[in-house]
Amino acid sequence: MTSRLLHYPGTVSQPLPSVQQIKQELLCDETLSHTIQCFREKVANILSNRLRRALFIVGPCSIHDPAAACEFARNLKELSDYVNDKIMLVMRVYCEKPRTSLGWKGLLYDPTLDQKSDVINGIRLSRELMLEINRIGLPVGTEFVDPLTCFYYQDLVTWGSIGARTSSSQVHRQLASGLPMPVGFKNTTDGDLMNAVNGMIAAEHSQCHIGLNEDGGICSLTTSGNSHAHLVLRGGESKPNFDRPSVAYALELLATHNLPLRLLIDCSHDNSGKDHNQQAKVFEEVIDQMESGHDHILGLLLESHLEGGQQDYNQNFSCLKYGVSITDACLDWSTTKSLILKAHARLSSQEKQACNTI
């Protein structure tokens, strides 16, 4: 019996290489795999309060230019080497972009920015970039948007996110249950926390769902549960939620549902009113809370690129300014570095004061 693809009116199908084929082409060797596992264990220990570090997820809103992303990674690695006694830096490497309605869907889907949907090339570029950033010596953080494409690169990711538009998705909760790294659930765009809380509960438990095997075959997957799911506060359409009363409410909600009292705060999105310059204000407030002994805030997310702001996506790569986001506006590198260095100094001072009082 000859197998054939199902075709629907108006749909064009394109076979993709298997997960195994892509992984063999772009190999994560044993040494790098061990490094990534060590990164994951460090994040897990931070989330479990076994390691006294702040976790900062820092980088572009989305990746559209691998060369600029690698330059940013080298800058961030140099900074990481200086602050790593108090802060673990993980780079945002978001190769898929969730859309509210329409728009560019990310490097993986449209790597040439011309709507040609060269997904095969996008998968390879995304994996190649994540390999390179890990080789630079930085952990990779990303949002898992498509539950199928993630199989091509999840072995390279240290920290994962289930976004505001998918925290309520059963498919993504099941996916998170089997992911081999800590995963943060964001509150929904309207500011509601319960979808993220329910997502954490689902992710902590064993799930049976449909997925892919290494050969690209559709299979049934049974997960063991993810013990390091956590909440990410990103604000809502009506108000931000990085302030102390909002944090207190979030912790109360976690306690009510017998979930670990741990969270990260997103300095961007609705917490900054979608104004990239306001991220600095949110960042400072989060550090204030951490410095004052708020042990349940374990870190933050910051959208940053080589240059500040945002440029319109015009489907012509050659016309784009180097190092400037084509999705959400980002802080420039100089401001980002200054904020992180100040946070390091403050967290170091906090520890010295704590030691002096013992």
KOLDRENDO-811127 format. One line per 8 residues: number of its first residue (from 1); their letters; for each residue x, y, z of N, C-alpha, C. Coordinates in nm, 3 decimals. Example, Ala and Ser with C-alpha at 12.3 -4.5 7.8 and 13.67 -1.06 7.14 Angstrom:
! residues 2
1) AS) 1.319:-0.569:0.780:1.230:-0.450:0.780:1.320:-0.330:0.780  1.285:-0.225:0.708:1.367:-0.106:0.714:1.290:0.003:0.787
END
This chain:
! residues 358
1) MTSRLLHY) 0.085:-0.120:0.000:0.000:0.000:0.000:0.088:0.125:0.000  0.068:0.213:-0.094:0.149:0.334:-0.106:0.095:0.443:-0.014  0.185:0.499:0.069:0.143:0.607:0.158:0.133:0.736:0.078  0.045:0.824:0.117:0.032:0.952:0.050:-0.009:1.058:0.150  0.020:1.181:0.116:-0.015:1.292:0.203:-0.161:1.331:0.182  -0.223:1.374:0.291:-0.359:1.426:0.280:-0.353:1.569:0.230  -0.429:1.599:0.130:-0.434:1.735:0.076:-0.572:1.795:0.096  -0.575:1.921:0.133:-0.700:1.992:0.151:-0.704:2.108:0.051
9) PGTVSQPL) -0.822:2.148:0.009:-0.832:2.256:-0.090:-0.756:2.381:-0.045  -0.672:2.431:-0.132:-0.597:2.553:-0.102:-0.475:2.533:-0.014  -0.442:2.411:0.021:-0.328:2.384:0.109:-0.215:2.320:0.030  -0.094:2.370:0.050:0.026:2.313:-0.012:0.107:2.247:0.098  0.139:2.120:0.080:0.216:2.048:0.182:0.360:2.030:0.136  0.450:2.033:0.233:0.593:2.017:0.205:0.651:1.922:0.310  0.701:1.807:0.269:0.763:1.715:0.366:0.884:1.779:0.433  0.902:1.751:0.561:1.015:1.805:0.636:1.112:1.692:0.671
17) PSVQQIKQ) 1.239:1.725:0.687:1.335:1.624:0.734:1.293:1.576:0.873  1.332:1.454:0.906:1.301:1.402:1.039:1.384:1.474:1.144  1.339:1.466:1.268:1.415:1.522:1.379:1.554:1.461:1.384  1.562:1.331:1.367:1.690:1.263:1.370:1.785:1.314:1.262  1.733:1.337:1.142:1.816:1.386:1.031:1.874:1.523:1.063  1.791:1.612:1.113:1.838:1.747:1.147:1.941:1.741:1.259  1.916:1.657:1.358:2.010:1.646:1.470:2.143:1.586:1.427  2.140:1.497:1.330:2.265:1.440:1.279:2.343:1.543:1.196
25) ELLCDETL) 2.269:1.624:1.120:2.335:1.728:1.040:2.398:1.835:1.129  2.326:1.872:1.234:2.370:1.977:1.325:2.380:1.916:1.464  2.492:1.850:1.487:2.508:1.761:1.602:2.542:1.837:1.729  2.473:1.802:1.834:2.510:1.847:1.968:2.594:1.736:2.030  2.725:1.757:2.037:2.812:1.649:2.082:2.798:1.627:2.233  2.863:1.524:2.281:2.848:1.484:2.420:2.895:1.592:2.516  3.003:1.661:2.481:3.054:1.766:2.568:2.955:1.882:2.581  2.900:1.926:2.467:2.804:2.037:2.470:2.675:1.994:2.539
33) SHTIQCFR) 2.633:1.870:2.515:2.513:1.819:2.581:2.530:1.820:2.733  2.648:1.785:2.780:2.675:1.789:2.925:2.670:1.932:2.977  2.723:2.026:2.900:2.720:2.167:2.939:2.577:2.216:2.954  2.493:2.182:2.858:2.352:2.224:2.862:2.282:2.163:2.983  2.311:2.037:3.011:2.250:1.974:3.128:2.294:2.043:3.257  2.420:2.086:3.263:2.467:2.161:3.380:2.396:2.296:3.392  2.374:2.362:3.278:2.297:2.487:3.278:2.158:2.464:3.335  2.091:2.358:3.288:1.956:2.328:3.334:1.951:2.302:3.484
41) EKVANILS) 2.049:2.227:3.531:2.053:2.196:3.674:2.075:2.323:3.756  2.153:2.415:3.704:2.175:2.541:3.774:2.047:2.622:3.783  1.971:2.630:3.672:1.843:2.700:3.675:1.748:2.631:3.772  1.742:2.498:3.767:1.654:2.424:3.858:1.691:2.450:4.004  1.820:2.459:4.033:1.863:2.485:4.170:1.829:2.626:4.214  1.833:2.722:4.120:1.790:2.858:4.154:1.641:2.858:4.187  1.562:2.790:4.104:1.417:2.787:4.124:1.379:2.712:4.251  1.465:2.623:4.296:1.438:2.545:4.418:1.503:2.607:4.540
49) NRLRRALF) 1.564:2.725:4.524:1.633:2.795:4.632:1.749:2.716:4.690  1.804:2.624:4.610:1.925:2.554:4.653:2.050:2.631:4.612  2.034:2.727:4.523:2.144:2.811:4.477:2.101:2.956:4.484  2.179:3.037:4.555:2.143:3.177:4.573:2.197:3.259:4.456  2.119:3.262:4.350:2.149:3.343:4.232:2.017:3.403:4.183  2.028:3.516:4.116:1.913:3.570:4.043:1.921:3.518:3.900  1.805:3.487:3.843:1.797:3.434:3.706:1.745:3.545:3.615  1.828:3.589:3.521:1.789:3.693:3.426:1.784:3.632:3.286
57) IVGPCSIH) 1.668:3.642:3.221:1.651:3.598:3.082:1.657:3.724:2.995  1.764:3.740:2.918:1.793:3.867:2.851:1.822:3.844:2.704  1.762:3.927:2.618:1.794:3.918:2.476:1.685:3.977:2.389  1.700:3.965:2.258:1.603:4.023:2.166:1.462:3.968:2.183  1.364:4.050:2.148:1.226:4.002:2.148:1.214:3.878:2.061  1.275:3.883:1.943:1.280:3.768:1.853:1.408:3.778:1.770  1.448:3.665:1.713:1.569:3.661:1.633:1.533:3.670:1.485  1.590:3.768:1.416:1.572:3.772:1.270:1.706:3.772:1.196
65) DPAAACEF) 1.813:3.802:1.268:1.946:3.809:1.208:2.044:3.731:1.296  2.079:3.608:1.257:2.170:3.527:1.339:2.304:3.595:1.368  2.357:3.672:1.273:2.485:3.739:1.296:2.476:3.839:1.411  2.370:3.919:1.412:2.350:4.015:1.522:2.325:3.943:1.653  2.251:3.831:1.647:2.224:3.753:1.767:2.353:3.699:1.827  2.445:3.653:1.743:2.573:3.602:1.793:2.658:3.713:1.851  2.654:3.832:1.791:2.728:3.944:1.849:2.672:3.979:1.986  2.540:3.980:1.996:2.476:4.006:2.126:2.519:3.900:2.226
73) ARNLKELS) 2.522:3.773:2.184:2.559:3.663:2.272:2.702:3.679:2.325  2.794:3.722:2.239:2.931:3.742:2.285:2.940:3.854:2.388  2.863:3.960:2.367:2.857:4.068:2.466:2.801:4.017:2.599  2.693:3.941:2.590:2.626:3.892:2.710:2.716:3.792:2.784  2.791:3.711:2.711:2.882:3.615:2.773:2.990:3.687:2.852  3.046:3.792:2.795:3.148:3.870:2.866:3.092:3.928:2.996  2.970:3.979:2.990:2.904:4.032:3.109:2.873:3.921:3.208  2.829:3.807:3.158:2.797:3.693:3.244:2.917:3.649:3.325
81) DYVNDKIM) 3.034:3.648:3.264:3.154:3.606:3.336:3.183:3.697:3.455  3.139:3.823:3.445:3.164:3.919:3.554:3.061:3.908:3.666  2.934:3.880:3.631:2.826:3.885:3.732:2.781:3.747:3.779  2.843:3.640:3.730:2.784:3.508:3.754:2.791:3.460:3.899  2.858:3.533:3.987:2.855:3.496:4.128:2.722:3.534:4.194  2.648:3.623:4.129:2.518:3.666:4.184:2.403:3.651:4.085  2.434:3.651:3.955:2.329:3.650:3.852:2.362:3.546:3.747  2.267:3.460:3.715:2.280:3.370:3.601:2.210:3.433:3.482
89) LVMRVYCE) 2.286:3.458:3.377:2.229:3.517:3.256:2.197:3.407:3.155  2.075:3.408:3.106:2.030:3.318:2.999:1.987:3.405:2.883  2.028:3.371:2.761:1.994:3.455:2.647:1.860:3.415:2.587  1.777:3.513:2.564:1.653:3.493:2.487:1.690:3.461:2.343  1.650:3.343:2.296:1.673:3.306:2.155:1.538:3.258:2.101  1.451:3.355:2.073:1.314:3.326:2.033:1.307:3.320:1.880  1.303:3.198:1.827:1.301:3.178:1.682:1.161:3.161:1.627  1.062:3.154:1.714:0.921:3.152:1.673:0.851:3.267:1.743
97) KPRTSLGW) 0.767:3.335:1.672:0.700:3.454:1.726:0.549:3.433:1.729  0.488:3.427:1.848:0.342:3.415:1.854:0.276:3.543:1.805  0.168:3.531:1.732:0.099:3.648:1.679:-0.044:3.652:1.731  -0.088:3.772:1.766:-0.228:3.790:1.807:-0.320:3.769:1.689  -0.280:3.815:1.571:-0.359:3.790:1.450:-0.264:3.754:1.336  -0.202:3.855:1.274:-0.112:3.832:1.162:0.023:3.896:1.190  0.122:3.860:1.108:0.254:3.919:1.121:0.363:3.817:1.098  0.487:3.865:1.097:0.603:3.778:1.079:0.609:3.677:1.193
105) KGLLYDPT) 0.624:3.549:1.161:0.614:3.443:1.260:0.749:3.394:1.311  0.857:3.457:1.267:0.985:3.424:1.325:1.082:3.358:1.228  1.207:3.350:1.273:1.315:3.295:1.192:1.284:3.154:1.142  1.222:3.073:1.225:1.198:2.934:1.187:1.101:2.924:1.070  1.004:3.014:1.063:0.902:3.008:0.957:0.936:3.092:0.835  1.008:3.201:0.856:1.035:3.292:0.744:1.175:3.350:0.759  1.279:3.267:0.742:1.416:3.312:0.770:1.466:3.418:0.673  1.410:3.426:0.555:1.456:3.525:0.456:1.368:3.650:0.455
113) LDQKSDVI) 1.271:3.657:0.543:1.187:3.776:0.560:1.113:3.815:0.433  1.078:3.717:0.351:1.011:3.747:0.225:0.883:3.666:0.205  0.835:3.607:0.314:0.710:3.529:0.314:0.715:3.408:0.220  0.835:3.355:0.197:0.846:3.235:0.114:0.830:3.106:0.195  0.820:3.122:0.327:0.793:3.008:0.416:0.891:2.894:0.395  1.020:2.927:0.397:1.125:2.827:0.384:1.150:2.763:0.520  1.055:2.679:0.563:1.060:2.623:0.698:1.180:2.531:0.716  1.217:2.456:0.614:1.331:2.365:0.627:1.458:2.443:0.659
121) NGIRLSRE) 1.481:2.551:0.586:1.596:2.636:0.614:1.583:2.703:0.750  1.461:2.741:0.787:1.437:2.805:0.916:1.469:2.712:1.032  1.431:2.585:1.019:1.462:2.487:1.123:1.613:2.473:1.139  1.682:2.462:1.026:1.828:2.445:1.031:1.896:2.569:1.091  1.853:2.687:1.047:1.912:2.811:1.099:1.888:2.826:1.249  1.767:2.791:1.293:1.734:2.803:1.435:1.821:2.710:1.519  1.834:2.586:1.474:1.917:2.491:1.549:2.064:2.531:1.545  2.110:2.573:1.428:2.250:2.615:1.414:2.281:2.732:1.507
129) LMLEINRI) 2.189:2.828:1.515:2.210:2.944:1.601:2.214:2.903:1.748  2.122:2.818:1.789:2.121:2.774:1.929:2.247:2.696:1.964  2.295:2.616:1.871:2.422:2.546:1.892:2.536:2.646:1.912  2.542:2.747:1.828:2.650:2.844:1.835:2.647:2.923:1.965  2.529:2.962:2.010:2.519:3.040:2.134:2.559:2.953:2.254  2.521:2.826:2.252:2.568:2.735:2.357:2.719:2.720:2.353  2.776:2.714:2.234:2.922:2.702:2.222:2.993:2.828:2.271  2.929:2.943:2.254:2.984:3.068:2.308:2.993:3.059:2.461
137) GLPVGTEF) 2.906:2.978:2.519:2.907:2.958:2.663:2.788:3.015:2.735  2.682:3.044:2.658:2.560:3.100:2.717:2.445:3.000:2.712  2.366:2.990:2.818:2.244:2.909:2.813:2.141:2.976:2.722  2.060:2.894:2.657:1.956:2.942:2.565:1.819:2.933:2.632  1.742:3.041:2.620:1.603:3.041:2.664:1.513:3.070:2.544  1.398:3.005:2.537:1.308:3.029:2.424:1.164:3.002:2.464  1.073:3.055:2.382:0.931:3.023:2.399:0.894:2.913:2.301  0.827:2.811:2.353:0.782:2.700:2.269:0.644:2.735:2.214
145) VDPLTCFY) 0.641:2.768:2.085:0.517:2.811:2.022:0.448:2.695:1.951  0.521:2.626:1.865:0.463:2.513:1.791:0.505:2.383:1.858  0.411:2.301:1.904:0.446:2.178:1.975:0.516:2.073:1.888  0.521:2.092:1.757:0.591:1.997:1.670:0.732:2.044:1.637  0.748:2.173:1.606:0.882:2.220:1.570:0.979:2.212:1.687  0.928:2.215:1.809:1.018:2.215:1.926:1.104:2.090:1.932  1.060:1.980:1.874:1.138:1.857:1.878:1.271:1.872:1.805  1.279:1.968:1.714:1.402:1.989:1.638:1.512:2.059:1.719
153) YQDLVTWG) 1.477:2.124:1.830:1.579:2.201:1.900:1.568:2.199:2.052  1.472:2.126:2.108:1.454:2.132:2.252:1.575:2.081:2.331  1.657:1.997:2.269:1.777:1.946:2.338:1.882:2.054:2.361  1.864:2.172:2.300:1.961:2.281:2.311:1.916:2.391:2.406  1.799:2.376:2.465:1.736:2.483:2.544:1.752:2.458:2.694  1.793:2.562:2.766:1.810:2.554:2.911:1.685:2.596:2.987  1.616:2.700:2.937:1.495:2.752:3.002:1.388:2.772:2.895  1.268:2.723:2.922:1.159:2.735:2.827:1.044:2.817:2.881
161) SIGARTSS) 0.965:2.872:2.789:0.849:2.953:2.825:0.727:2.906:2.749  0.614:2.904:2.818:0.483:2.889:2.755:0.420:3.027:2.764  0.392:3.086:2.650:0.357:3.226:2.644:0.215:3.261:2.687  0.189:3.392:2.688:0.060:3.443:2.734:-0.056:3.392:2.650  -0.031:3.368:2.521:-0.138:3.323:2.432:-0.158:3.172:2.434  -0.069:3.099:2.499:-0.077:2.952:2.496:-0.077:2.888:2.636  -0.070:2.968:2.742:-0.072:2.911:2.877:-0.199:2.832:2.905  -0.307:2.868:2.837:-0.435:2.799:2.857:-0.453:2.681:2.762
169) SQVHRQLA) -0.355:2.656:2.676:-0.365:2.549:2.577:-0.330:2.413:2.638  -0.420:2.319:2.628:-0.394:2.185:2.679:-0.273:2.123:2.608  -0.260:2.148:2.479:-0.149:2.093:2.402:-0.014:2.142:2.457  -0.004:2.270:2.490:0.121:2.326:2.541:0.147:2.282:2.684  0.044:2.265:2.763:0.062:2.214:2.899:0.116:2.072:2.896  0.063:1.991:2.805:0.111:1.855:2.789:0.257:1.855:2.742  0.286:1.943:2.648:0.423:1.956:2.599:0.518:1.990:2.714  0.482:2.089:2.795:0.567:2.132:2.906:0.591:2.019:3.006
177) SGLPMPVG) 0.494:1.932:3.020:0.506:1.820:3.112:0.622:1.728:3.077  0.659:1.725:2.949:0.765:1.636:2.906:0.893:1.706:2.865  0.898:1.838:2.875:1.019:1.910:2.836:1.131:1.888:2.939  1.256:1.876:2.893:1.365:1.840:2.984:1.432:1.958:3.051  1.361:2.070:3.063:1.418:2.188:3.126:1.310:2.262:3.204  1.347:2.350:3.299:1.247:2.431:3.368:1.167:2.516:3.269  1.036:2.529:3.297:0.946:2.600:3.205:0.864:2.702:3.284  0.862:2.826:3.234:0.781:2.930:3.295:0.651:2.949:3.219
185) FKNTTDGD) 0.540:2.962:3.293:0.408:2.990:3.235:0.374:3.136:3.258  0.348:3.208:3.149:0.310:3.349:3.160:0.160:3.363:3.184  0.125:3.466:3.261:-0.017:3.498:3.273:-0.070:3.545:3.137  -0.199:3.533:3.115:-0.258:3.566:2.986:-0.257:3.717:2.961  -0.284:3.756:2.837:-0.272:3.897:2.798:-0.371:3.987:2.872  -0.481:3.930:2.923:-0.576:4.012:2.999:-0.534:4.026:3.145  -0.422:3.965:3.182:-0.370:3.977:3.318:-0.412:3.865:3.411  -0.498:3.775:3.366:-0.546:3.666:3.450:-0.432:3.568:3.481
193) LMNAVNGM) -0.421:3.526:3.607:-0.315:3.434:3.648:-0.358:3.288:3.648  -0.489:3.263:3.652:-0.534:3.126:3.674:-0.497:3.033:3.559  -0.496:3.083:3.436:-0.457:2.997:3.325:-0.313:2.949:3.341  -0.227:3.038:3.385:-0.087:3.000:3.408:-0.076:2.904:3.526  -0.150:2.931:3.632:-0.148:2.842:3.749:-0.197:2.703:3.712  -0.308:2.697:3.639:-0.358:2.566:3.595:-0.259:2.498:3.500  -0.190:2.578:3.420:-0.089:2.523:3.332:0.024:2.460:3.412  0.067:2.526:3.519:0.172:2.471:3.605:0.128:2.339:3.668
201) IAAEHSQC) 0.003:2.335:3.714:-0.048:2.213:3.776:-0.047:2.098:3.675  -0.095:2.126:3.554:-0.098:2.023:3.450:0.043:1.977:3.414  0.135:2.074:3.403:0.271:2.041:3.362:0.346:1.959:3.467  0.310:1.975:3.593:0.376:1.900:3.699:0.339:1.752:3.698  0.230:1.717:3.631:0.181:1.580:3.633:0.211:1.507:3.503  0.211:1.376:3.512:0.229:1.292:3.393:0.115:1.316:3.294  0.149:1.322:3.166:0.050:1.345:3.061:0.075:1.248:2.946  -0.033:1.208:2.881:-0.022:1.130:2.758:-0.072:1.217:2.644
209) HIGLNEDG) 0.011:1.233:2.540:-0.030:1.318:2.429:0.038:1.270:2.301  -0.001:1.332:2.192:0.052:1.295:2.061:0.172:1.382:2.027  0.277:1.321:1.973:0.396:1.396:1.936:0.471:1.326:1.824  0.599:1.359:1.810:0.684:1.301:1.707:0.795:1.219:1.771  0.834:1.110:1.703:0.956:1.042:1.743:1.073:1.093:1.659  1.192:1.043:1.684:1.312:1.093:1.616:1.306:1.072:1.464  1.232:0.970:1.420:1.221:0.943:1.276:1.114:1.026:1.209  1.044:1.108:1.286:0.939:1.192:1.230:0.803:1.128:1.231
217) GICSLTTS) 0.793:1.011:1.291:0.664:0.943:1.297:0.576:0.997:1.408  0.446:0.998:1.384:0.350:1.040:1.487:0.338:0.929:1.590  0.348:0.964:1.717:0.346:0.862:1.821:0.275:0.913:1.945  0.248:0.823:2.036:0.192:0.856:2.167:0.307:0.875:2.265  0.307:0.987:2.335:0.411:1.017:2.432:0.351:1.020:2.572  0.414:0.956:2.667:0.373:0.962:2.807:0.484:1.028:2.886  0.454:1.140:2.949:0.556:1.218:3.018:0.560:1.184:3.167  0.667:1.228:3.232:0.680:1.204:3.376:0.644:1.327:3.459
225) GNSHAHLV) 0.617:1.439:3.393:0.585:1.563:3.465:0.707:1.650:3.481  0.686:1.779:3.486:0.794:1.877:3.499:0.788:1.940:3.638  0.887:1.910:3.720:0.885:1.955:3.859:0.935:2.099:3.876  0.973:2.164:3.766:1.029:2.298:3.775:0.947:2.401:3.698  0.816:2.376:3.685:0.727:2.477:3.626:0.714:2.595:3.723  0.703:2.715:3.669:0.695:2.833:3.754:0.616:2.943:3.682  0.580:3.045:3.757:0.495:3.153:3.708:0.580:3.269:3.659  0.536:3.330:3.548:0.600:3.452:3.497:0.494:3.561:3.488
233) LRGGESKP) 0.516:3.670:3.559:0.423:3.783:3.558:0.463:3.880:3.447  0.373:3.903:3.350:0.406:3.990:3.236:0.310:4.108:3.222  0.226:4.126:3.324:0.128:4.235:3.317:0.009:4.196:3.233  -0.093:4.282:3.237:-0.214:4.258:3.160:-0.257:4.384:3.088  -0.360:4.371:3.005:-0.406:4.484:2.926:-0.454:4.600:3.011  -0.507:4.571:3.130:-0.562:4.677:3.214:-0.461:4.736:3.311  -0.360:4.654:3.351:-0.261:4.705:3.448:-0.139:4.612:3.453  -0.026:4.666:3.501:0.092:4.582:3.520:0.076:4.494:3.645
241) NFDRPSVA) 0.167:4.402:3.664:0.161:4.319:3.787:0.299:4.291:3.844  0.390:4.390:3.832:0.523:4.376:3.892:0.532:4.440:4.029  0.431:4.515:4.070:0.434:4.586:4.197:0.414:4.490:4.314  0.442:4.536:4.434:0.437:4.449:4.553:0.299:4.388:4.579  0.189:4.465:4.570:0.058:4.401:4.591:0.028:4.292:4.489  0.068:4.313:4.363:0.045:4.212:4.260:0.127:4.086:4.287  0.250:4.106:4.329:0.336:3.992:4.362:0.277:3.915:4.480  0.231:3.989:4.581:0.172:3.924:4.699:0.049:3.842:4.659
249) YALELLAT) -0.034:3.897:4.570:-0.152:3.824:4.524:-0.112:3.698:4.449  -0.011:3.708:4.364:0.034:3.591:4.287:0.085:3.482:4.380  0.161:3.519:4.482:0.213:3.420:4.576:0.101:3.356:4.657  0.000:3.436:4.692:-0.115:3.382:4.764:-0.188:3.279:4.678  -0.201:3.310:4.548:-0.268:3.218:4.456:-0.188:3.088:4.443  -0.057:3.099:4.434:0.026:2.979:4.425:0.012:2.894:4.552  0.013:2.960:4.667:0.000:2.888:4.794:-0.134:2.817:4.804  -0.239:2.884:4.759:-0.374:2.824:4.763:-0.380:2.695:4.683
257) HNLPLRLL) -0.303:2.687:4.577:-0.304:2.568:4.491:-0.185:2.477:4.517  -0.122:2.496:4.633:-0.012:2.409:4.678:0.102:2.402:4.576  0.131:2.516:4.515:0.241:2.524:4.419:0.360:2.595:4.484  0.481:2.565:4.440:0.599:2.632:4.496:0.589:2.783:4.481  0.632:2.854:4.585:0.625:3.000:4.585:0.747:3.056:4.514  0.740:3.060:4.383:0.850:3.109:4.302:0.795:3.173:4.175  0.856:3.282:4.134:0.811:3.348:4.012:0.921:3.434:3.953  0.906:3.462:3.825:0.989:3.559:3.754:0.900:3.675:3.711
265) IDCSHDNS) 0.960:3.789:3.688:0.884:3.906:3.643:0.939:3.954:3.509  0.850:3.967:3.413:0.883:4.016:3.279:0.880:4.169:3.282  0.994:4.230:3.253:1.002:4.376:3.256:0.942:4.441:3.133  0.908:4.361:3.033:0.856:4.414:2.907:0.705:4.392:2.900  0.653:4.389:2.777:0.512:4.365:2.750:0.423:4.459:2.830  0.318:4.410:2.892:0.225:4.502:2.959:0.280:4.555:3.091  0.384:4.496:3.144:0.446:4.554:3.265:0.518:4.685:3.233  0.562:4.702:3.110:0.627:4.828:3.071:0.534:4.916:2.988
273) GKDHNQQA) 0.406:4.877:2.978:0.315:4.951:2.893:0.356:4.946:2.747  0.432:4.840:2.711:0.484:4.821:2.574:0.571:4.938:2.529  0.633:5.003:2.626:0.731:5.110:2.600:0.866:5.057:2.646  0.957:5.030:2.554:1.083:4.964:2.591:1.164:5.046:2.690  1.150:5.177:2.687:1.227:5.260:2.780:1.179:5.243:2.924  1.053:5.200:2.942:0.999:5.180:3.076:1.047:5.050:3.140  1.113:4.965:3.060:1.166:4.841:3.118:1.263:4.869:3.231  1.341:4.977:3.217:1.439:5.011:3.321:1.370:5.039:3.454
281) KVFEEVID) 1.257:5.108:3.450:1.182:5.139:3.572:1.131:5.010:3.637  1.077:4.919:3.555:1.028:4.791:3.608:1.145:4.712:3.666  1.255:4.708:3.593:1.375:4.638:3.638:1.418:4.686:3.776  1.425:4.819:3.794:1.467:4.875:3.922:1.372:4.836:4.035  1.242:4.836:4.007:1.144:4.798:4.110:1.159:4.651:4.148  1.184:4.567:4.050:1.202:4.425:4.080:1.328:4.405:4.165  1.436:4.472:4.130:1.559:4.461:4.209:1.536:4.516:4.350  1.459:4.625:4.363:1.424:4.677:4.497:1.360:4.567:4.582
289) QMESGHDH) 1.265:4.496:4.522:1.196:4.391:4.596:1.291:4.276:4.631  1.375:4.237:4.538:1.470:4.130:4.564:1.571:4.172:4.671  1.616:4.297:4.664:1.714:4.348:4.759:1.657:4.356:4.900  1.526:4.380:4.909:1.463:4.392:5.040:1.430:4.257:5.101  1.476:4.151:5.037:1.459:4.017:5.094:1.342:3.938:5.043  1.288:3.977:4.927:1.174:3.904:4.869:1.227:3.779:4.799  1.240:3.671:4.876:1.306:3.550:4.826:1.227:3.476:4.720  1.099:3.506:4.704:1.017:3.432:4.609:1.027:3.487:4.467
297) ILGLLLES) 1.078:3.610:4.453:1.108:3.662:4.320:1.248:3.614:4.285  1.257:3.524:4.191:1.385:3.459:4.162:1.456:3.517:4.040  1.392:3.611:3.972:1.458:3.671:3.858:1.363:3.748:3.770  1.409:3.778:3.648:1.331:3.864:3.560:1.365:3.837:3.414  1.283:3.893:3.326:1.304:3.887:3.182:1.319:4.029:3.129  1.410:4.047:3.033:1.438:4.178:2.978:1.457:4.166:2.827  1.386:4.250:2.751:1.402:4.250:2.605:1.508:4.352:2.567  1.615:4.301:2.506:1.732:4.385:2.478:1.795:4.343:2.346
305) HLEGGQQD) 1.854:4.439:2.277:1.926:4.409:2.153:2.049:4.499:2.146  2.123:4.490:2.037:2.243:4.572:2.022:2.208:4.721:2.019  2.101:4.753:1.947:2.052:4.891:1.938:1.911:4.898:1.994  1.873:5.014:2.043:1.743:5.030:2.104:1.632:5.051:2.003  1.508:5.030:2.049:1.392:5.058:1.967:1.348:4.942:1.880  1.279:4.978:1.771:1.216:4.879:1.682:1.212:4.939:1.543  1.218:4.854:1.442:1.203:4.898:1.304:1.096:4.814:1.236  1.033:4.873:1.138:0.926:4.804:1.068:0.983:4.692:0.982
313) YNQNFSCL) 0.910:4.582:0.981:0.945:4.467:0.898:0.895:4.495:0.756  0.988:4.511:0.662:0.949:4.554:0.528:0.978:4.450:0.420  1.002:4.323:0.462:1.025:4.212:0.369:1.147:4.235:0.280  1.243:4.314:0.330:1.366:4.337:0.254:1.481:4.343:0.354  1.549:4.231:0.370:1.652:4.221:0.473:1.761:4.327:0.454  1.797:4.355:0.330:1.907:4.448:0.303:1.877:4.591:0.347  1.749:4.622:0.366:1.711:4.757:0.406:1.701:4.773:0.558  1.722:4.664:0.632:1.707:4.670:0.777:1.833:4.721:0.844
321) KYGVSITD) 1.815:4.795:0.953:1.927:4.842:1.033:1.978:4.728:1.120  2.108:4.711:1.122:2.170:4.601:1.196:2.148:4.616:1.346  2.107:4.504:1.410:2.097:4.501:1.555:1.975:4.568:1.613  1.872:4.592:1.531:1.749:4.655:1.578:1.633:4.557:1.560  1.552:4.539:1.661:1.440:4.445:1.658:1.340:4.477:1.549  1.280:4.373:1.489:1.170:4.394:1.395:1.036:4.355:1.457  1.039:4.317:1.585:0.913:4.290:1.656:0.901:4.391:1.770  0.897:4.349:1.895:0.885:4.445:2.005:1.012:4.529:2.018
329) ACLDWSTT) 0.994:4.654:2.054:1.108:4.742:2.078:1.189:4.693:2.197  1.321:4.706:2.187:1.413:4.655:2.289:1.500:4.767:2.346  1.553:4.742:2.465:1.656:4.830:2.520:1.786:4.811:2.442  1.868:4.914:2.435:1.997:4.901:2.371:2.095:4.830:2.465  2.207:4.781:2.409:2.301:4.703:2.487:2.364:4.784:2.600  2.399:4.909:2.574:2.464:4.991:2.675:2.376:5.006:2.799  2.247:5.033:2.779:2.154:5.046:2.892:2.138:4.914:2.964  2.128:4.806:2.887:2.113:4.673:2.945:2.232:4.639:3.034
337) KSLILKAH) 2.351:4.660:2.982:2.472:4.630:3.059:2.476:4.711:3.188  2.442:4.839:3.180:2.444:4.926:3.297:2.345:4.876:3.403  2.225:4.839:3.361:2.125:4.789:3.455:2.173:4.662:3.526  2.230:4.570:3.450:2.272:4.442:3.508:2.390:4.462:3.602  2.483:4.549:3.567:2.595:4.577:3.656:2.549:4.642:3.787  2.453:4.733:3.778:2.398:4.795:3.900:2.327:4.692:3.985  2.251:4.602:3.920:2.182:4.497:3.995:2.282:4.406:4.065  2.390:4.374:3.996:2.494:4.290:4.056:2.553:4.357:4.180
345) ARLSSQEK) 2.581:4.486:4.170:2.638:4.558:4.283:2.540:4.560:4.400  2.414:4.582:4.371:2.315:4.588:4.479:2.294:4.452:4.544  2.288:4.347:4.465:2.269:4.214:4.521:2.392:4.169:4.599  2.509:4.212:4.556:2.632:4.182:4.629:2.632:4.254:4.764  2.591:4.380:4.763:2.584:4.458:4.886:2.482:4.399:4.983  2.369:4.351:4.928:2.267:4.289:5.012:2.324:4.168:5.086  2.402:4.087:5.016:2.457:3.967:5.077:2.558:4.004:5.187  2.639:4.106:5.163:2.736:4.149:5.264:2.665:4.199:5.389
353) QACNTI) 2.556:4.275:5.369:2.481:4.325:5.484:2.419:4.210:5.563  2.369:4.109:5.491:2.310:3.993:5.556:2.415:3.919:5.639  2.537:3.907:5.583:2.644:3.838:5.656:2.685:3.916:5.782  2.681:4.048:5.773:2.721:4.130:5.888:2.621:4.125:6.002  2.497:4.088:5.971:2.394:4.083:6.076:2.388:3.946:6.144  2.460:3.850:6.089:2.458:3.716:6.148:2.553:3.709:6.269
END
